[in-house]
Amino acid sequence: MTPQANFSDRGRIVPLTANLADPFQRLGGVLRFAVGEEIYAQEEEADLIYRVVSGAVRATRLLSDGRRQISDFYFPGDLFGLEIGLVHRAAAEALGDVEVLVVKRRALKLLGEDGVQLERMIWQATGEHLERAHDHMLLLGRKSACEKVACFLSDISDRCAAPWAVLPMSRQDIADYLGLTIETVSRMVTQLQQEGLVEFDGCRRFRIAHRARLSERVAA
C-alpha cells in the first residue's frame, strides 16, 4: 500500500510525509474531508480502520424515530471505525477540515510484523472505546444536567492536553451527545462560568479555571 492508495470513494486522497517508525503511516493512506462530509455511513461495511491526523470527527447514529444520537468525538491520534460486527453502527462525519489515515483491516494478516503492531494498536483502542462507551452510559443515566456539561468540558480539556481547549463541535452536537436540549447546555455553560469553574474566550475556546472544584462537581 502507499499513501495514495484508493481506500474510499469519499474524501480526497492527499500525500503525507510518512513517519517510518509508525506502522499506521507506513501502511496506510491519508484522506481529507471538508466540514460536514461523511467519512463513512451508518450500516456501511466496516473493513477500514481510521486514525485522525488533524481536525475532529463525530460519530452519529440515526435512531428509528428519526432522532440523532452522537456517541463519541475523535481527536488527533484517536483510532475510530472499530467494530465488532461487519458494519458500522454509526456514521462518522468531519466537524471541520479533517485528515485521516486509513488502513484495510482484512489486509493486516498479510503485512507481517507491521500488521501485528497495528492489530495491537487496534485492540488497545478498542478497549479504550469500550471504557469511553461505559463512561458515556453512566454520564447519560446518573448525572444532573450541570454535572453532565461539567464532565463533558473536563473530558474535552483532558483530551486536548492544553491550558486552553477548543470545542470543534456545536452546542447542538454537545446536546445530542449528552441527551439534553441546546437551551439546557447553554444554561449550564453559563452557570459554570458564573461559578468561576470554567472560563470561555468566545463561544468555543475555554479553559478549566478551578479544576479541583470542577472535579468535585463531576464526582457529585
ChimeraX attribute file (.defattr): number of C-alpha atoms within 10 A of each C-alpha:
attribute: neighborCount
match mode: 1-to-1
recipient: residues
	/A:1	14
	/A:2	13
	/A:3	22
	/A:4	15
	/A:5	16
	/A:6	15
	/A:7	19
	/A:8	13
	/A:9	9
	/A:10	14
	/A:11	19
	/A:12	14
	/A:13	20
	/A:14	13
	/A:15	12
	/A:16	18
	/A:17	8
	/A:18	15
	/A:19	10
	/A:20	10
	/A:21	8
	/A:22	12
	/A:23	17
	/A:24	22
	/A:25	20
	/A:26	18
	/A:27	22
	/A:28	24
	/A:29	25
	/A:30	26
	/A:31	27
	/A:32	21
	/A:33	21
	/A:34	17
	/A:35	14
	/A:36	15
	/A:37	18
	/A:38	18
	/A:39	24
	/A:40	21
	/A:41	18
	/A:42	17
	/A:43	13
	/A:44	13
	/A:45	14
	/A:46	20
	/A:47	17
	/A:48	19
	/A:49	21
	/A:50	25
	/A:51	22
	/A:52	21
	/A:53	19
	/A:54	16
	/A:55	20
	/A:56	23
	/A:57	30
	/A:58	25
	/A:59	23
	/A:60	22
	/A:61	20
	/A:62	14
	/A:63	10
	/A:64	7
	/A:65	6
	/A:66	8
	/A:67	9
	/A:68	14
	/A:69	18
	/A:70	20
	/A:71	18
	/A:72	17
	/A:73	22
	/A:74	19
	/A:75	20
	/A:76	17
	/A:77	13
	/A:78	17
	/A:79	23
	/A:80	25
	/A:81	22
	/A:82	20
	/A:83	16
	/A:84	10
	/A:85	9
	/A:86	11
	/A:87	16
	/A:88	20
	/A:89	21
	/A:90	23
	/A:91	20
	/A:92	25
	/A:93	22
	/A:94	25
	/A:95	22
	/A:96	17
	/A:97	15
	/A:98	24
	/A:99	26
	/A:100	28
	/A:101	23
	/A:102	26
	/A:103	24
	/A:104	16
	/A:105	17
	/A:106	11
	/A:107	12
	/A:108	17
	/A:109	13
	/A:110	10
	/A:111	13
	/A:112	9
	/A:113	12
	/A:114	17
	/A:115	19
	/A:116	15
	/A:117	15
	/A:118	21
	/A:119	15
	/A:120	12
	/A:121	14
	/A:122	18
	/A:123	12
	/A:124	12
	/A:125	16
	/A:126	18
	/A:127	11
	/A:128	14
	/A:129	17
	/A:130	11
	/A:131	12
	/A:132	14
	/A:133	14
	/A:134	11
	/A:135	12
	/A:136	17
	/A:137	13
	/A:138	12
	/A:139	20
	/A:140	15
	/A:141	12
	/A:142	10
	/A:143	15
	/A:144	13
	/A:145	19
	/A:146	18
	/A:147	21
	/A:148	26
	/A:149	25
	/A:150	23
	/A:151	20
	/A:152	18
	/A:153	21
	/A:154	19
	/A:155	12
	/A:156	17
	/A:157	19
	/A:158	13
	/A:159	13
	/A:160	14
	/A:161	10
	/A:162	10
	/A:163	11
	/A:164	15
	/A:165	20
	/A:166	16
	/A:167	16
	/A:168	18
	/A:169	16
	/A:170	13
	/A:171	18
	/A:172	15
	/A:173	20
	/A:174	21
	/A:175	20
	/A:176	19
	/A:177	22
	/A:178	24
	/A:179	17
	/A:180	16
	/A:181	15
	/A:182	17
	/A:183	11
	/A:184	15
	/A:185	22
	/A:186	15
	/A:187	14
	/A:188	18
	/A:189	19
	/A:190	15
	/A:191	14
	/A:192	19
	/A:193	15
	/A:194	11
	/A:195	14
	/A:196	14
	/A:197	20
	/A:198	21
	/A:199	19
	/A:200	17
	/A:201	10
	/A:202	7
	/A:203	10
	/A:204	13
	/A:205	13
	/A:206	19
	/A:207	20
	/A:208	23
	/A:209	17
	/A:210	13
	/A:211	13
	/A:212	11
	/A:213	14
	/A:214	22
	/A:215	15
	/A:216	11
	/A:217	16
	/A:218	19
	/A:219	11
	/A:220	9
